[in-house]
Amino acid sequence: MALADFSKSVRALFSRARKPSHLSQKTLDEHFELFCSVMERGFAIHTGATGRLVVEYKLSDTSSARRLPRIHPDGNMSFKLPESWLIPSDHFLFYDPSDETDFPQLAVYDENESRFIQAEWEDLVDLNRLHGQQVLPIAKLSCLLGLHYIKDIACLQLFELDFDRLFEADAILADHLRGVLAEKMDRHVEGSRQWLRASKAEQIALKYLSKTKK
């Protein structure tokens, strides 16, 4: 979020300081657009039966049908990969609109606490990269079925590419694709950090404004 946009958001809080719940009162369209924006920034998407892994793309609504979002490839950044090479990941794209961050987060399921917790970004982006084992989750288009109608908690199953099989088939492509997906993950982490910082600042501003209006 740019500084000018953030300043504008903070100024807008003065008119609604008595309604802190506005952060979780998105319409279906707003919920859908936010989820798609996070997907586009940080996750490649596999088309399924057509066997294409699309890296840069835009998602849009499908009007009255509204079953699957429509995917619009951006440029020629796509790869022919069998769907069978995708393995279910331990990571999910989890969104609880009642959470004060109001933002889809890369998360893992904690069985001990029976809840989703935010993934450790530093480990994913920095530490594991040194060992060539960075977690690089991607999405399947089919898993977005009905996304437009979800207004409460959304949990998107993510997948990981079987790089061992890809290296056997094409080592050069595997190395290139690993780098491309790592760049996507970097963008997701950086964008999430900026959003969470801005969200925290908004919460502080709301609390301050609510006190001054009493």
C-alpha positions in Angstrom: 0.0 0.0 0.0 1.5 3.3 -1.1 2.0 6.0 1.6 -0.5 8.3 -0.1 -3.1 5.6 -0.2 -2.5 4.7 3.4 -2.8 8.3 4.5 -6.1 8.6 2.6 -7.3 5.4 4.3 -6.5 6.8 7.8 -8.3 10.1 7.0 -11.3 8.1 6.0 -11.4 6.5 9.5 -12.6 9.8 11.1 -16.0 9.4 9.5 -16.5 5.8 10.8 -14.5 5.6 14.0 -17.6 4.4 15.8 -17.8 1.4 13.4 -14.6 -0.6 13.7 -16.4 -3.6 12.3 -16.3 -2.0 8.8 -13.0 -3.9 8.2 -14.9 -7.2 8.0 -18.0 -6.0 6.1 -17.0 -6.7 2.6 -19.6 -7.4 -0.1 -19.3 -10.6 -2.1 -17.7 -8.7 -4.9 -15.1 -7.1 -2.7 -14.3 -10.4 -1.0 -13.9 -12.1 -4.4 -11.7 -9.3 -5.8 -9.4 -9.3 -2.7 -8.9 -13.1 -2.9 -8.2 -12.9 -6.6 -5.7 -10.1 -6.1 -3.8 -12.1 -3.6 -3.8 -15.1 -6.0 -2.6 -13.1 -8.9 0.3 -11.6 -7.0 1.7 -14.6 -5.3 0.6 -17.9 -6.8 0.8 -19.6 -10.2 -2.3 -21.4 -11.1 -2.8 -24.8 -12.9 -5.6 -25.1 -15.4 -6.3 -28.8 -14.7 -7.2 -31.0 -17.7 -5.6 -28.7 -20.2 -2.2 -29.1 -18.4 -1.0 -25.5 -18.3 0.7 -23.9 -15.3 0.0 -20.1 -15.8 2.3 -17.8 -13.9 1.1 -14.3 -14.7 -2.6 -13.9 -15.1 -5.7 -12.0 -14.1 -8.9 -13.5 -12.7 -12.3 -12.2 -13.4 -15.9 -13.0 -12.6 -17.9 -15.1 -15.0 -21.1 -13.0 -14.8 -24.3 -15.0 -14.3 -22.5 -18.4 -14.4 -20.2 -17.6 -11.4 -18.9 -21.1 -11.0 -15.2 -20.8 -11.8 -13.4 -17.5 -12.2 -12.2 -16.8 -15.7 -8.4 -16.8 -16.1 -6.8 -14.4 -18.4 -3.1 -15.2 -19.1 -0.8 -12.1 -19.0 1.9 -12.6 -21.6 3.4 -16.0 -22.5 4.5 -17.1 -19.0 2.9 -20.6 -18.9 4.3 -24.1 -18.9 2.9 -27.5 -20.1 2.9 -29.7 -17.0 0.7 -32.7 -16.2 -1.8 -32.2 -13.4 -0.6 -35.5 -11.9 2.7 -33.8 -11.0 1.0 -31.6 -8.4 1.1 -32.8 -4.8 -1.2 -31.5 -2.1 0.7 -29.0 0.0 0.7 -28.5 3.8 0.0 -24.9 3.1 -3.4 -23.2 2.5 -4.6 -19.8 1.5 -6.7 -19.0 4.5 -9.1 -16.1 4.9 -11.2 -15.3 8.0 -12.9 -11.9 7.3 -13.6 -11.5 11.1 -9.9 -11.4 11.7 -8.7 -7.8 12.3 -6.1 -8.2 9.4 -8.9 -8.9 6.9 -6.5 -10.4 4.5 -6.0 -13.9 3.0 -2.8 -15.4 4.5 -0.6 -18.3 3.7 -1.3 -20.7 6.6 -0.7 -24.2 7.9 -3.0 -26.3 10.0 -2.0 -26.7 13.7 -3.4 -30.1 14.8 -2.6 -29.4 18.4 -4.6 -26.2 18.5 -7.1 -27.3 15.8 -6.8 -24.0 13.9 -4.9 -22.4 11.0 -1.9 -20.4 11.8 0.1 -18.0 9.6 3.1 -19.6 7.9 6.6 -18.6 8.9 7.5 -16.4 6.0 11.1 -15.9 7.0 11.6 -19.7 6.9 9.8 -20.1 3.6 11.5 -17.2 1.8 14.9 -16.9 3.3 16.2 -19.9 5.2 14.9 -22.8 3.1 16.1 -21.1 -0.1 19.7 -21.7 1.0 19.1 -25.4 0.9 17.0 -25.4 -2.3 13.9 -26.5 -0.5 11.8 -23.4 -0.5 8.1 -24.2 -0.3 6.5 -22.9 -3.5 2.7 -23.5 -3.3 0.5 -23.1 -6.4 -3.2 -23.3 -6.9 -5.6 -25.3 -9.1 -8.2 -23.5 -11.0 -10.8 -26.2 -10.1 -10.3 -25.4 -6.4 -11.7 -21.9 -7.0 -15.1 -23.3 -7.7 -17.8 -21.2 -6.0 -15.3 -18.7 -4.7 -17.5 -15.8 -5.6 -20.2 -17.0 -3.2 -18.0 -17.4 -0.2 -18.3 -14.4 2.2 -17.3 -16.0 5.4 -14.2 -18.2 6.1 -12.4 -19.4 2.9 -9.7 -22.0 2.9 -8.0 -22.8 -0.5 -6.1 -26.0 -0.7 -2.7 -25.4 -2.4 -0.4 -27.8 -4.2 3.3 -28.2 -4.8 5.0 -29.3 -8.0 6.9 -32.5 -7.9 10.3 -31.0 -8.8 12.0 -34.5 -8.7 9.9 -35.6 -11.6 10.3 -32.3 -13.4 14.1 -32.4 -13.0 14.2 -35.9 -14.5 12.2 -34.7 -17.5 13.8 -31.3 -18.0 16.4 -30.0 -15.5 16.7 -26.6 -17.2 13.0 -26.0 -17.1 12.8 -27.2 -13.5 15.5 -24.8 -12.4 13.9 -21.9 -14.3 10.5 -22.6 -12.9 11.8 -22.8 -9.4 13.2 -19.3 -9.8 9.9 -18.0 -11.3 7.8 -19.4 -8.5 10.2 -18.1 -5.9 9.8 -14.6 -7.3 6.0 -15.0 -7.0 6.4 -16.1 -3.4 8.6 -13.1 -2.6 5.9 -10.8 -4.0 3.2 -12.5 -1.9 5.3 -12.1 1.3 6.2 -8.5 0.7 2.6 -7.6 -0.2 1.3 -9.3 2.9 3.8 -7.6 5.1 2.8 -4.2 3.8 -0.9 -5.0 4.2 -0.5 -6.3 7.8 1.6 -3.2 8.8 -1.1 -0.9 7.3 -3.9 -2.9 9.0 -2.2 -2.7 12.4 -1.7 1.1 11.9 -5.4 1.4 11.0 -6.4 -0.5 14.1 -4.3 1.7 16.3 -5.9 4.8 14.6 -9.4 3.4 15.2 -8.8 2.8 18.8 -7.4 6.3 19.3 -10.2 8.0 17.4 -12.9 6.0 19.3 -11.4 7.2 22.6 -11.3 10.9 21.5 -14.9 10.8 20.5 -16.2 9.5 23.9 
